[in-house]
Amino acid sequence: MQKLGRYLLEGRLGAGSFATVWKAYDPELDTDVAVKVLADNWASNADVRERFLAEARLLRRISSPRVVRVHDIGVQDERPYFVMDYVRGGTLAERIGNCRPAEAIQLAAEAARAVEVLHGTGVIHRDIKPSNLLLDTACTPAAVLVADLGSAKQLADASGLTVTTGTPAYMAPEQAYQTGGFDGRADVYALGVVTFELLTGRKPFGSAGRTFLTPDQPPPPWPPACPGDPVFPDALHRLLRAALSVDPDDRPQSAQAFADTLLSPEVAEAADGTVQSAEPVRTAATVEPAAAEGPAAGSSRPARPVAVWLAALAVFLVAAGLTWLVR
């Protein structure tokens, strides 16, 4: 078994461009931990190395059960690593397509509460996505924790950011285009994407998100519907549409406001899968059905097919012709 410092590495939990996270065992404390190790090819890069260590310091500074905690830091073979809580339950990425609407809403609300804690410390995450949201099943009910602050920045510094960072599918337009800075509402946008994905099993705008558009090209106002998508209740539809708005002013103004609306009685009807008073997911390009001729909406009489009316007309004309010949 590979050893890193005093920690015994047992298996890989995940890997990214810059680092790998391992499940490990701490024999001195007799507990499981997670160890994040900087990749070999980046270990000699001073900027990346400093960013990696800054993440460890930031996680250590934030003291909250909603944010993964750092317990130790070290270097082995010139590769820095830091040791965090091991959170049982995996990530929300593993719940995509595997949870009922009620669970999806609850998990999304828990994620929003965790992000609100982060914002309360003056930090924007900038890379909220299912794989960075951990599910702690050791408590009841299960809690969601925020992890991976490698892209995080202080709110006070966000207006001066000039480098785009994050994952395209979850990036708010102002974050992707760097148009005049941004604030915590960029994370609210990402929470909207996560919620949509938990409910439908897919990303609202695909893996490229809205970043394939240029800043002067208006993004689609609402994701296109796909066969099999649930029909959202009105309140949930309005919340997701607002969270995914291009204009930050149209979104819920905090992660807590997003969580509160998700857990409101108006949205709760989605929990049991009901679609009463629901409107389907539509885009600006969706063609609305023309008003149907025939019985008014709500009538129990089915509309008669056109062919039936034509057949009746033909019979009438034939009968009229025979009557005229007899005369």
C-alpha positions in Angstrom: 0.0 0.0 0.0 1.3 3.4 -1.0 2.2 5.8 1.8 2.1 9.5 1.9 3.6 10.9 5.1 2.0 8.9 7.8 -1.2 8.3 5.7 -1.9 5.0 3.9 -3.5 5.5 0.5 -6.3 3.1 -0.1 -8.0 4.2 -3.3 -8.5 7.2 -5.6 -11.6 9.2 -5.0 -11.2 11.6 -7.9 -8.7 13.4 -10.2 -8.6 16.7 -12.0 -6.1 18.6 -14.1 -4.0 19.7 -11.2 -4.5 17.2 -8.4 -5.7 13.8 -7.3 -7.8 13.1 -4.2 -7.2 9.8 -2.4 -9.1 8.0 0.4 -6.5 7.2 3.0 -6.1 5.9 6.6 -4.5 7.8 9.4 -3.0 5.1 11.7 -2.2 7.5 14.5 -5.8 8.8 14.8 -7.3 5.6 13.6 -9.6 7.3 11.1 -10.3 7.6 7.4 -9.2 10.8 5.7 -9.1 12.3 2.2 -5.7 13.4 0.9 -5.3 15.8 -2.0 -2.0 15.6 -3.8 -0.7 18.0 -6.4 0.0 16.3 -9.8 3.7 15.6 -10.7 3.6 17.7 -13.8 2.5 20.8 -11.8 4.7 20.4 -8.7 7.5 22.6 -10.0 5.1 25.3 -11.2 5.3 28.1 -8.6 1.9 29.7 -9.4 0.0 26.4 -9.4 1.8 25.2 -6.3 0.9 28.5 -4.5 -2.7 28.2 -5.6 -2.8 24.6 -4.3 -1.5 25.7 -0.9 -3.8 28.7 -0.8 -6.8 26.3 -1.1 -5.5 24.4 1.9 -5.1 27.6 3.9 -8.6 28.8 2.9 -10.2 25.5 3.8 -8.4 25.5 7.1 -9.5 29.1 7.9 -13.2 28.4 7.3 -14.6 26.7 10.4 -18.0 25.2 9.4 -19.5 21.8 9.2 -20.8 22.8 5.8 -17.2 23.1 4.4 -14.7 20.3 4.2 -12.0 20.9 6.9 -8.2 20.6 6.5 -6.3 18.8 9.3 -2.7 18.6 8.0 -0.4 19.6 5.2 2.9 18.2 4.0 5.3 17.6 1.2 6.7 14.3 -0.2 9.0 14.0 -3.1 8.6 17.7 -3.7 4.8 17.2 -4.1 2.6 19.1 -1.6 -0.5 17.5 -0.2 -3.1 18.3 2.4 -5.4 16.1 4.5 -9.1 16.7 4.8 -12.2 15.1 6.2 -13.3 11.9 4.5 -17.0 12.5 3.8 -19.0 9.3 3.4 -21.7 9.3 0.8 -19.7 10.4 -2.3 -20.6 13.5 -4.3 -23.8 14.8 -5.8 -22.4 13.8 -9.2 -23.2 10.2 -8.2 -26.8 11.2 -7.5 -27.5 12.6 -11.0 -30.2 10.5 -12.6 -30.5 8.4 -9.4 -32.8 10.5 -7.1 -36.5 11.2 -6.9 -37.8 14.8 -7.3 -38.2 15.2 -3.5 -34.6 14.1 -2.9 -33.3 16.3 -5.7 -34.9 19.3 -4.2 -33.7 18.6 -0.7 -30.1 18.0 -1.9 -30.1 21.2 -4.0 -31.4 23.2 -1.0 -28.7 21.6 1.2 -26.1 22.6 -1.4 -27.4 26.1 -1.4 -27.2 26.4 2.3 -23.5 25.2 2.2 -22.7 27.8 -0.4 -24.4 30.5 1.7 -22.0 29.6 4.6 -19.1 30.0 2.2 -20.4 33.4 1.1 -20.8 34.4 4.7 -17.1 34.1 5.1 -16.6 36.5 2.2 -15.6 33.8 -0.4 -17.0 33.0 -3.9 -16.5 29.4 -4.9 -16.5 30.0 -8.7 -16.7 26.3 -9.5 -19.9 24.9 -7.9 -20.8 21.6 -9.6 -22.0 18.2 -8.4 -18.5 16.7 -8.1 -17.5 19.6 -5.7 -20.5 19.0 -3.5 -20.0 16.1 -1.0 -22.8 14.1 0.6 -22.3 13.4 4.3 -24.4 10.3 5.1 -23.0 10.0 8.6 -25.6 12.5 9.9 -29.4 12.4 9.7 -30.6 13.9 7.5 -27.7 13.8 5.1 -25.8 17.1 4.8 -24.1 18.6 1.7 -20.6 20.0 2.1 -18.7 22.3 -0.2 -15.2 21.1 -1.3 -12.5 22.1 -3.8 -11.8 25.8 -3.2 -9.0 25.8 -5.8 -10.9 28.5 -7.8 -12.4 30.4 -4.9 -11.8 34.1 -4.4 -12.6 36.7 -1.8 -15.7 38.6 -2.6 -13.8 41.9 -2.2 -11.4 40.9 -5.0 -14.0 39.5 -7.4 -14.5 42.8 -9.3 -10.9 42.8 -10.3 -10.6 39.3 -11.6 -9.3 39.0 -15.2 -8.8 35.3 -15.6 -11.7 33.0 -16.4 -11.8 29.9 -14.2 -14.5 27.3 -13.6 -16.4 24.6 -15.5 -18.2 25.9 -18.6 -21.5 24.1 -18.1 -21.9 25.7 -14.6 -20.5 29.2 -15.4 -22.7 32.3 -15.1 -22.4 34.5 -18.2 -20.7 37.3 -16.3 -18.2 34.9 -15.0 -17.5 33.4 -18.4 -17.2 36.7 -20.2 -15.6 38.7 -17.4 -18.0 41.6 -18.0 -17.6 44.0 -15.1 -16.8 41.6 -12.3 -19.2 39.4 -10.4 -20.4 38.4 -7.0 -22.0 35.5 -5.1 -24.9 35.4 -7.6 -22.5 33.6 -10.0 -22.6 30.7 -7.6 -26.4 31.0 -7.4 -26.4 30.5 -11.2 -24.3 27.4 -10.8 -26.7 26.1 -8.1 -29.5 26.5 -10.7 -27.6 24.3 -13.1 -27.0 21.7 -10.4 -30.7 21.7 -9.4 -31.8 21.3 -13.0 -29.3 18.5 -13.5 -30.5 16.7 -10.3 -34.1 16.9 -11.5 -33.6 16.0 -15.2 -30.4 14.0 -15.3 -28.9 16.5 -17.8 -27.2 19.9 -17.9 -29.6 22.7 -19.1 -27.3 24.1 -21.8 -25.0 21.1 -22.4 -21.4 20.6 -21.4 -20.4 23.9 -23.0 -22.9 25.9 -21.1 -23.4 29.4 -22.4 -19.7 29.9 -23.0 -19.9 29.0 -26.7 -21.6 32.3 -27.2 -19.8 35.6 -27.6 -20.6 38.4 -25.1 -22.6 40.3 -27.7 -24.6 37.3 -28.7 -27.8 36.9 -26.6 -27.8 33.5 -24.9 -30.9 31.3 -25.0 -33.3 32.4 -22.2 -34.3 28.9 -21.2 -33.0 25.4 -22.0 -34.8 23.4 -24.6 -37.1 20.6 -23.4 -36.1 16.9 -24.0 -38.3 13.9 -24.1 -38.6 12.4 -20.6 -38.0 15.8 -18.8 -40.3 16.2 -15.9 -42.9 18.9 -16.1 -42.0 21.4 -13.4 -44.6 23.0 -11.1 -45.0 26.7 -11.8 -43.1 27.8 -8.7 -40.1 25.5 -9.4 -40.2 26.5 -13.1 -40.0 30.2 -12.1 -37.2 29.6 -9.6 -35.0 27.7 -12.1 -35.7 30.2 -14.9 -34.7 33.1 -12.5 -31.6 31.3 -11.3 -30.4 30.6 -14.8 -31.1 34.2 -15.9 -28.4 36.0 -17.9 -28.9 39.1 -15.7 -27.7 38.6 -12.1 -30.3 41.1 -10.9 -33.1 38.6 -12.0 -31.7 35.7 -10.0 -32.3 35.0 -6.3 -30.0 37.5 -4.6 -28.4 34.9 -2.3 -27.8 31.2 -2.0 -30.0 31.3 1.1 -32.9 32.9 -0.8 -32.5 30.1 -3.4 -32.7 27.4 -0.7 -35.7 29.0 1.0 -37.7 29.1 -2.3 -36.7 25.5 -3.0 -38.1 24.4 0.3 -41.2 26.6 0.2 -44.7 25.0 0.1 -45.2 26.2 -3.5 -42.3 24.2 -4.7 -43.0 21.2 -2.4 -45.6 19.9 -4.8 -42.7 18.7 -6.9 -41.7 16.4 -4.1 -44.4 13.9 -4.9 -44.1 14.2 -8.6 -47.4 16.1 -9.1 -47.7 18.4 -12.1 -50.8 20.3 -11.1 -50.8 23.9 -12.5 -47.5 23.0 -14.2 -46.1 24.6 -17.3 -43.7 22.7 -19.4 -40.0 23.7 -19.9 -39.9 25.8 -23.0 -37.5 28.0 -24.9 -38.1 31.2 -26.8 -37.9 29.1 -30.0 -40.6 26.6 -28.8 -43.7 26.9 -31.0 -46.8 27.3 -28.9 -49.7 25.0 -30.1 -52.3 26.9 -32.1 -55.7 27.2 -30.4 -57.7 24.1 -31.3 -61.0 24.4 -33.0 -63.9 22.4 -31.5 -65.0 21.9 -27.9 -63.7 24.4 -25.4 -60.9 23.5 -23.0 -62.2 21.5 -20.1 -65.0 19.9 -22.2 -65.3 16.1 -21.8 -66.2 15.8 -25.5 -63.2 14.7 -27.6 -62.5 16.8 -30.7 -63.7 15.1 -33.9 -61.0 14.2 -36.5 -61.2 16.2 -39.8 -61.7 12.9 -41.7 -65.0 12.3 -39.8 -66.3 15.8 -40.8 -65.3 15.3 -44.4 -67.0 11.9 -44.6 -70.2 13.4 -43.1 -70.1 16.2 -45.7 -69.7 13.7 -48.5 -72.6 11.7 -47.4 -74.7 14.8 -47.1 -73.8 15.9 -50.7 -74.5 12.4 -52.1 -77.9 12.3 -50.4 -78.8 15.8 -51.6 -77.8 14.8 -55.2 -80.0 11.7 -55.1 -82.9 13.7 -53.8 -82.6 16.2 -56.6 -82.5 13.3 -59.2 -85.6 11.7 -57.8 -87.5 15.0 -58.1 
